[in-house]
């Protein structure tokens, strides 16, 4: 979400008018979730993100008791949670993304700087969590994402990050439970959930099943580099060495464009396993060394 987009500002401005209209002319009217959405946009325009999120989460909980949470509430939550309030925070976030693949430590520093300006911005929070998982700091990532999801339990990206951090710690049963409460299709996160299923199968030593899942992932998104990593990994574990898949993984990561890295931003370990593959391929090529 970019810095206070025109559509966002227009809706928030409308929310101001609606708020006063409701107070002036509808004192006895029952407040609808649409009214709450407009109030949340107004609060966001005033840079009160925490209160805006709280209003929307409470509205979602109330509506969930009647059935499915209206998509308007979920969309508003996504907007309010991720919009940038300052140019500086957004610039730092963009700089972190540009450093993401080649210098994750510096990217982490830039996100920390951005967080000092907008601590409650979910884009910044997710960036920090993903970098922690990518660096293998699973416990810190899990602690952070649990805190964030307590405040906004309806974010599909936070649900994914929670599942990633949980599996990163090796807790397969908890991962399976978390997966049941997610809706991967809503934010186009299916590929990343498929990758988690594959990792779960590997951790559980379900090697044949895992390799079959990799085949499905390759069909879903042939350009996703982690597919070839997992194919290489499972084949090696099944005693059918697969140098070709390892080389394809390395080539895909080497040629990964900025656009592609952003497309797969929700994958914390995107091309973070190249050293492992390179070392194994070298060992295979020089068995006596």
C-alpha positions in Angstrom: 0.0 0.0 0.0 1.5 3.3 -1.0 1.4 6.6 0.9 -2.2 7.7 1.5 -3.5 6.9 -2.0 -6.1 9.1 -3.5 -8.8 6.5 -3.2 -7.9 6.0 0.5 -8.0 9.7 1.2 -11.3 10.1 -0.7 -12.9 7.4 1.3 -11.6 8.8 4.6 -12.8 12.3 3.7 -16.2 10.8 2.9 -16.0 9.1 6.3 -15.7 12.4 8.0 -18.8 13.7 6.3 -20.6 10.5 7.0 -19.6 10.6 10.7 -21.0 14.0 11.3 -24.1 13.2 9.2 -24.7 10.2 11.3 -24.3 12.1 14.6 -26.5 15.0 13.4 -29.3 13.2 11.7 -29.2 9.5 12.9 -28.8 9.6 16.6 -30.9 6.5 17.2 -29.7 4.6 14.2 -27.9 1.2 14.7 -24.3 1.5 13.6 -23.6 -0.8 10.6 -20.2 -2.3 9.7 -20.1 0.1 6.7 -20.3 3.0 9.3 -17.4 1.5 11.2 -15.3 1.1 8.0 -15.7 4.8 7.3 -14.8 5.7 10.8 -11.6 3.5 10.5 -10.6 5.3 7.3 -11.1 8.6 9.1 -8.9 7.5 12.0 -6.3 6.4 9.5 -6.3 9.8 7.8 -5.6 11.2 11.3 -2.7 8.6 11.5 -4.4 6.7 14.4 -3.7 3.2 12.9 -4.0 1.3 16.1 -7.6 2.5 16.9 -8.6 2.1 13.2 -7.4 -1.6 13.3 -9.1 -2.2 16.6 -12.4 -0.9 15.3 -12.3 -3.1 12.2 -11.2 -6.2 14.1 -14.0 -5.8 16.6 -16.5 -5.3 13.6 -15.1 -8.5 12.0 -15.6 -10.5 15.2 -19.1 -9.2 15.5 -20.0 -10.0 11.9 -18.3 -13.4 12.1 -21.0 -14.5 14.7 -23.6 -13.9 12.0 -21.7 -15.9 9.4 -18.8 -15.0 7.1 -16.9 -11.7 7.7 -17.8 -9.2 4.9 -15.0 -8.8 2.4 -15.4 -5.0 2.8 -14.1 -5.2 6.4 -11.2 -7.5 5.4 -10.2 -5.2 2.5 -10.4 -2.1 4.8 -8.2 -4.0 7.4 -5.6 -4.7 4.7 -5.6 -1.0 3.6 -5.5 0.5 7.1 -2.8 -2.0 8.3 -0.4 -1.4 5.4 -0.8 2.2 4.2 2.3 4.5 4.8 1.7 7.7 6.6 5.1 9.2 5.9 7.4 9.5 2.8 10.4 8.7 4.9 9.0 5.4 6.2 8.0 4.4 2.7 11.4 5.3 1.2 13.2 3.2 3.9 10.9 0.3 3.1 11.5 0.6 -0.6 15.3 0.7 0.1 15.0 -2.4 2.2 13.3 -4.2 -0.7 16.0 -3.2 -3.1 18.6 -4.7 -0.7 16.5 -7.7 0.2 18.3 -10.3 -1.9 21.9 -9.1 -1.9 22.3 -7.6 1.6 19.6 -8.8 4.0 21.5 -7.4 7.0 21.4 -3.9 5.7 17.8 -4.4 4.6 17.0 -5.4 8.2 18.6 -2.1 9.4 16.5 0.0 7.0 13.3 -1.8 8.2 14.3 -1.1 11.8 14.7 2.6 10.8 11.3 2.5 9.1 9.7 0.8 12.2 10.9 3.7 14.4 8.7 5.9 12.2 5.7 3.6 11.8 5.9 0.8 14.3 2.4 -0.5 13.5 2.8 -0.7 9.7 2.2 -4.3 8.8 4.3 -4.1 5.7 7.3 -3.2 7.8 6.5 -5.8 10.4 6.2 -8.5 7.8 9.5 -7.5 6.3 11.2 -7.9 9.6 9.6 -11.2 10.3 10.5 -12.6 6.9 14.1 -11.6 7.2 14.3 -13.3 10.6 13.0 -16.5 9.1 15.3 -16.2 6.2 18.3 -15.8 8.6 17.1 -18.9 10.6 16.1 -16.8 13.7 12.8 -18.7 13.9 12.1 -18.0 17.6 12.3 -14.3 17.2 10.1 -14.4 14.1 7.5 -16.5 15.9 7.4 -14.2 18.9 7.0 -11.1 16.7 4.3 -12.6 14.4 2.3 -13.9 17.3 2.2 -10.4 18.8 1.1 -8.9 15.4 -1.6 -11.5 14.8 -3.1 -10.9 18.2 -3.8 -7.4 17.0 -5.0 -8.4 13.6 -6.1 -12.0 13.4 -7.7 -11.6 10.0 -4.6 -10.8 7.9 -3.9 -13.7 5.5 -0.2 -12.5 5.2 0.2 -12.6 8.9 -1.4 -16.1 9.0 1.1 -17.3 6.4 4.0 -15.7 8.3 2.9 -17.4 11.5 2.7 -20.8 9.7 6.2 -20.2 8.2 7.7 -19.2 11.6 6.0 -22.1 13.3 7.3 -24.7 10.8 10.7 -23.0 10.9 10.8 -24.1 14.6 9.9 -27.6 13.6 6.4 -27.8 15.0 4.6 -29.7 12.3 1.4 -30.4 14.2 0.8 -26.7 15.0 1.6 -25.8 11.4 -1.2 -28.2 10.2 -3.7 -26.6 12.6 -2.7 -23.1 11.4 -3.2 -24.1 7.8 -6.8 -25.0 8.5 -7.6 -21.4 9.5 -6.2 -19.7 6.4 -7.7 -18.7 3.1 -4.7 -18.8 0.6 -6.7 -17.7 -2.4 -7.8 -14.4 -1.0 -4.4 -12.8 -1.3 -2.9 -15.0 -3.9 -0.7 -16.9 -1.4 -1.3 -20.5 -2.7 2.2 -21.0 -3.9 3.7 -20.2 -0.5 1.3 -22.5 1.3 2.2 -25.3 -1.2 5.9 -24.7 -0.4 5.1 -25.1 3.3 3.3 -28.3 2.7 6.4 -29.6 0.9 8.7 -28.5 3.7 6.3 -30.2 6.2 6.5 -33.4 4.2 10.3 -33.2 4.2 10.5 -32.6 8.0 8.1 -35.6 8.5 10.3 -37.7 6.1 7.3 -38.3 3.8 9.7 -38.2 0.8 7.6 -39.7 -1.9 4.6 -37.6 -1.0 6.8 -34.5 -0.8 8.2 -35.1 -4.3 4.7 -35.4 -5.6 3.8 -32.1 -4.0 6.8 -30.5 -5.7 5.5 -31.7 -9.1 2.2 -29.9 -8.3 4.1 -26.7 -7.3 6.1 -26.8 -10.5 2.8 -26.8 -12.5 1.3 -24.1 -10.4 4.2 -21.7 -10.8 7.2 -22.8 -13.0 9.1 -19.6 -12.2 9.2 -20.1 -8.5 12.8 -20.9 -7.7 12.1 -22.9 -4.5 10.3 -25.6 -6.6 13.6 -26.7 -8.2 15.4 -26.5 -4.8 12.9 -28.9 -3.3 12.9 -31.3 -6.3 16.7 -31.4 -6.0 16.4 -32.0 -2.2 13.9 -34.8 -2.4 15.6 -36.6 -5.2 18.9 -36.5 -3.2 17.1 -37.9 -0.1 15.5 -40.6 -2.3 19.0 -41.6 -3.5 18.4 -40.4 -7.0 20.9 -37.5 -7.3 19.5 -34.7 -9.4 22.3 -32.4 -10.4 20.2 -30.8 -13.1 17.5 -29.5 -10.7 20.3 -28.1 -8.4 21.8 -26.3 -11.3 18.4 -24.9 -12.4 17.9 -23.6 -8.9 21.2 -21.8 -8.9 20.6 -20.4 -12.3 17.1 -19.2 -11.4 18.4 -17.4 -8.3 21.3 -15.9 -10.2 19.0 -14.4 -12.8 16.2 -13.4 -10.4 14.9 -10.0 -11.4 13.8 -7.3 -9.1 10.3 -7.8 -10.3 10.4 -11.5 -9.6 11.9 -11.1 -6.1 9.0 -8.8 -5.2 6.5 -11.3 -6.7 7.9 -13.9 -4.3 8.4 -11.5 -1.3 6.2 -13.7 0.9 8.9 -16.4 0.7 11.3 -15.8 3.5 13.9 -18.2 2.1 13.8 -17.1 -1.5 17.2 -18.2 -2.9 18.7 -18.4 0.6 19.8 -22.0 0.0 22.2 -21.5 -2.8 25.3 -22.1 -0.6 23.8 -25.5 0.4 23.2 -26.5 -3.2 26.6 -25.2 -4.4 28.4 -27.2 -1.7 26.6 -30.4 -2.5 27.1 -30.1 -6.2 30.8 -29.4 -5.7 31.1 -32.5 -3.5 29.3 -34.6 -6.1 31.6 -33.2 -8.9 34.7 -33.9 -6.7 33.9 -37.0 -4.6 37.5 -37.5 -3.5 38.1 -33.9 -2.3 
